[in-house]
Amino acid sequence: MNTFFAGILAALMALLPGSAPVEGGYIGYLEADYVYVAPASGGRIVDIAVEEGASVTAGQVLFTLDARQHQALLDAAEARVASAEATLDNLVTGSRAQEIDVIQAALGKAQSDLVLARSNLARSEKLLAAGTVPEVRVEQDRAALNAAHAQVDQLAAQIGVAKLPARNAQQLAAEANLTAARADAHRAALDFADRQTTSPVDGLVDRLFFSAGEMAGGAPVVTILPAGALKARFFVPESDRAGLALGDEVQVGCDGCAAMRATISYLAQTPQTTPPVIYSREERGRLVYLVEAELAAPGTLQPGQPVTVTR
């Protein structure tokens, strides 16, 4: 709409003779920069929380997309975080106390077996000296004693290992895995939060382009007219351009409304005319420059409304 109105009004000003403004002021229209709100990613709209013409505030929910798939992805990501935390905790703290108790009990039994094997060997050696048992019996008891010693040493070593934390490389790998799992969970949480789209500004809902149940993609779903965004766009002749500056105050009027104060916020550096001409002294009177002025209190005025601007 900006380009359309600018072309029409520039052509109109170009047809006016001389360098004087239109009688009663410069002609123009009201315009605003709309905010077009689209979802961060595509999905089916399950609810639209606003209506056309309704007032909204920044952060207010505008519409909601189907979040079932994103909820499942978030649940899976959080489960992977819990698993990675448990793995790292197990590596850092070593085995659980219950596991160490089991090994300790086995060690106690092995120590008792060792005492018994030592006693059996001593008795066999005495009986061998008395000639009441064969030598093979002594060899068997000696082998049983060696086995009992080995069993005690093995279980004692297992207890020592169970109480140790993980080796440095294993712990680093577990920490990196936990960091990656947390990052995935954070991204899944952001994606889930994006299923609800909120208003970035205060303003009025201008248009709704979709309805609940429809698929939304990269196109805007809602347009918002921001509060205080209304401005007057008008055109001045080439002879008046040098007399205007940014910050100058002007008066904006329209049919049926009182004059309003506005401040010039934009001055075009290049002129507009239709069609292109050689800038002779006679033709310079056809050149016009686009000017924008921000309204101090637009009230109920709407974009596209014709206005007259005076200095």
C-alpha positions in Angstrom: 0.0 0.0 0.0 2.9 2.4 0.6 4.2 2.2 -2.9 0.7 2.5 -4.4 -0.2 5.6 -2.4 3.2 7.1 -2.9 2.9 6.7 -6.7 -0.6 8.1 -6.9 0.1 11.1 -4.7 3.4 11.9 -6.4 1.7 11.8 -9.8 -1.0 14.2 -8.5 1.6 16.6 -7.1 3.5 16.5 -10.3 0.4 17.7 -12.2 0.0 20.7 -10.0 1.5 23.9 -11.6 4.1 26.1 -9.9 5.8 25.4 -6.6 3.1 26.4 -4.1 1.6 23.7 -1.9 -2.0 22.5 -2.4 -4.5 25.1 -1.2 -4.9 24.7 2.6 -1.8 22.5 3.0 0.1 19.5 1.5 -1.9 16.5 0.6 -1.1 13.1 2.1 -2.4 10.0 3.9 -1.9 8.1 7.1 0.4 5.1 7.2 1.8 2.6 9.7 4.4 -0.1 9.8 2.5 -3.3 10.6 4.1 -6.2 12.5 3.6 -9.5 10.8 3.6 -12.4 13.2 4.4 -15.9 11.9 5.2 -19.1 13.8 8.8 -20.1 14.4 8.1 -23.5 12.6 5.2 -25.0 10.8 2.3 -26.9 12.4 -1.4 -27.2 12.7 -3.2 -24.4 14.5 -5.2 -25.7 17.5 -6.2 -22.3 19.0 -6.3 -18.6 18.0 -6.6 -16.5 21.2 -7.3 -13.1 19.6 -9.8 -11.5 17.3 -9.5 -8.8 14.7 -9.7 -5.4 16.2 -8.7 -6.6 19.7 -6.1 -4.9 21.8 -3.0 -7.0 22.6 0.0 -6.5 24.9 3.6 -7.6 24.3 3.9 -11.2 25.5 0.2 -12.0 25.1 -0.5 -15.4 23.4 -1.8 -15.0 19.9 -2.1 -18.5 18.7 -1.1 -22.1 19.6 0.2 -24.9 17.3 -0.2 -28.7 17.9 2.6 -29.6 20.4 2.1 -33.3 20.9 5.2 -34.3 18.8 7.3 -31.6 20.5 6.2 -32.8 23.9 7.3 -36.3 23.1 10.7 -35.1 21.9 11.1 -33.0 25.1 10.3 -36.0 27.3 12.8 -38.1 25.5 15.5 -35.4 25.8 14.9 -35.0 29.5 15.1 -38.8 30.0 18.5 -38.8 28.2 19.7 -36.1 30.6 18.6 -38.2 33.6 20.4 -41.2 32.2 23.6 -39.2 31.6 23.5 -37.7 35.1 23.2 -41.2 36.6 26.1 -42.5 34.6 28.4 -39.7 35.5 27.4 -39.9 39.2 28.2 -43.6 39.2 31.6 -43.0 37.7 32.5 -40.2 40.1 31.3 -42.0 43.3 32.3 -45.6 42.4 30.1 -48.6 43.2 27.1 -48.3 45.5 27.5 -49.3 49.2 25.2 -52.3 48.7 27.5 -53.7 46.0 30.6 -53.2 48.2 28.7 -55.0 51.1 28.2 -58.0 48.9 31.9 -58.2 48.0 32.8 -57.7 51.6 30.6 -60.7 52.6 32.2 -62.9 50.0 35.6 -61.8 51.3 34.7 -62.8 54.8 33.7 -66.3 53.6 36.9 -66.5 51.7 39.0 -65.6 54.7 37.2 -68.3 56.7 37.9 -70.8 54.0 41.6 -69.8 54.1 41.7 -70.5 57.9 40.1 -73.9 57.4 42.5 -74.7 54.5 45.5 -73.8 56.6 44.3 -76.0 59.5 43.6 -78.9 57.1 47.2 -78.7 55.7 48.8 -78.6 59.1 46.8 -81.7 60.1 47.7 -83.6 56.9 51.4 -82.8 57.4 51.3 -84.3 60.9 49.4 -87.4 59.7 51.9 -87.8 56.8 54.8 -87.7 59.3 53.0 -90.4 61.3 52.6 -92.4 58.1 48.8 -92.6 58.4 47.9 -90.6 55.2 49.5 -90.7 51.7 51.6 -87.8 50.4 49.0 -87.0 47.8 46.6 -85.9 50.5 49.1 -83.3 51.7 49.5 -82.0 48.2 45.7 -81.6 47.8 45.4 -79.7 51.1 48.4 -77.5 50.0 46.7 -76.7 46.7 43.4 -75.9 48.5 45.3 -73.5 50.8 46.9 -71.7 47.8 43.4 -71.4 46.2 42.0 -69.9 49.3 44.8 -67.3 49.5 44.1 -66.4 45.8 40.4 -66.0 46.5 41.0 -63.7 49.5 43.4 -61.5 47.4 41.0 -61.3 44.5 38.0 -60.1 46.6 40.2 -57.7 48.6 41.3 -56.1 45.2 37.6 -56.0 44.0 36.7 -54.0 47.1 39.5 -51.5 46.4 38.5 -51.1 42.8 34.8 -50.6 43.7 35.7 -47.8 46.0 37.7 -45.9 43.4 36.1 -43.2 41.1 36.2 -43.5 37.3 39.4 -43.0 35.4 39.8 -39.5 34.1 39.1 -40.3 30.4 35.9 -42.1 31.3 34.7 -39.2 33.5 35.5 -36.6 30.8 33.5 -38.7 28.3 30.5 -38.9 30.7 30.6 -35.2 31.4 30.7 -34.4 27.6 27.7 -36.8 27.1 25.8 -35.0 29.9 26.5 -31.6 28.4 25.3 -32.7 25.0 22.1 -34.3 26.5 21.3 -31.0 28.4 21.8 -29.0 25.2 19.4 -31.3 23.3 16.9 -30.9 26.1 17.2 -27.2 26.1 16.6 -27.1 22.4 13.6 -29.4 22.7 12.2 -27.1 25.4 12.6 -24.0 23.2 10.9 -25.8 20.3 8.1 -26.8 22.6 7.7 -23.2 23.9 7.6 -22.0 20.2 4.3 -23.9 19.8 2.7 -20.8 21.4 3.4 -17.6 19.6 3.1 -14.3 21.6 2.7 -10.7 20.5 6.1 -8.9 20.2 4.4 -5.4 20.7 1.5 -3.6 22.2 -1.2 -2.8 19.6 -4.3 -3.8 17.8 -4.9 -7.0 15.8 -5.5 -5.9 12.2 -5.9 -9.2 10.3 -6.1 -12.9 10.9 -5.0 -14.9 7.9 -5.7 -18.4 9.3 -8.3 -20.3 11.3 -8.0 -23.0 13.9 -7.4 -26.4 12.3 -5.4 -25.0 9.3 -1.7 -25.6 8.7 0.6 -22.6 9.3 4.0 -22.4 7.8 6.3 -19.5 7.2 3.5 -17.1 6.2 2.1 -14.6 8.8 -0.9 -15.7 10.9 -1.6 -12.3 12.5 -0.8 -8.7 11.6 -0.7 -6.1 14.4 -0.9 -2.4 14.2 1.6 -1.2 16.9 0.5 1.4 19.4 1.8 4.8 18.4 3.0 3.7 15.0 0.7 6.0 12.9 2.4 8.6 10.8 1.4 11.1 8.1 3.0 10.8 4.6 2.8 13.8 2.4 4.6 15.4 -0.5 6.0 18.9 -0.8 7.1 20.8 -3.9 10.8 21.2 -4.8 10.8 24.8 -3.8 9.6 24.0 -0.2 11.9 21.0 0.4 14.8 23.2 1.6 12.7 24.9 4.2 11.9 21.6 6.1 14.2 19.8 8.5 13.9 16.7 10.7 12.2 17.5 14.0 10.1 20.3 12.6 6.5 20.3 13.9 3.6 20.3 11.5 -0.2 20.2 11.9 -2.2 17.3 10.5 -5.8 17.6 9.7 -8.6 15.4 8.1 -12.3 15.5 7.4 -14.2 15.5 10.7 -11.1 15.6 13.0 -9.3 18.4 14.8 -5.8 19.3 13.8 -3.1 17.2 15.4 0.6 17.9 16.1 3.2 15.8 14.3 7.0 15.8 14.1 8.8 15.3 10.8 10.8 12.1 11.1 11.8 11.5 7.4 12.7 13.7 4.5 13.3 12.1 1.1 16.7 12.9 -0.5 15.5 12.2 -4.1 12.4 13.7 -5.8 9.5 11.8 -7.4 7.9 12.6 -10.7 6.1 10.8 -13.5 7.4 10.3 -16.1 11.2 11.0 -15.8 12.0 14.5 -17.1 15.0 16.7 -17.8 15.2 19.0 -14.8 14.8 22.3 -16.6 13.6 25.4 -14.8 10.1 24.8 -16.0 10.1 21.1 -15.1 11.5 21.6 -11.5 8.1 22.8 -10.5 6.7 19.3 -11.1 9.1 17.6 -8.6 7.8 16.6 -5.2 9.6 15.1 -2.1 8.1 12.5 0.2 8.0 13.6 3.9 6.9 11.5 6.9 5.7 13.0 10.3 5.0 11.0 13.4 1.7 11.8 15.1 1.8 12.8 18.7 -1.7 11.5 19.5 -3.4 9.7 16.6 -6.5 8.8 18.5 -8.9 6.6 16.4 -7.4 7.5 13.0 -6.6 4.6 10.7 -3.9 3.9 8.1 -4.9 5.0 4.6 -7.0 7.9 5.7 -6.4 11.1 3.6 -5.0 14.1 5.5 -3.8 17.7 4.9 -0.6 18.8 6.5 0.2 22.5 7.2 3.2 24.2 8.7 
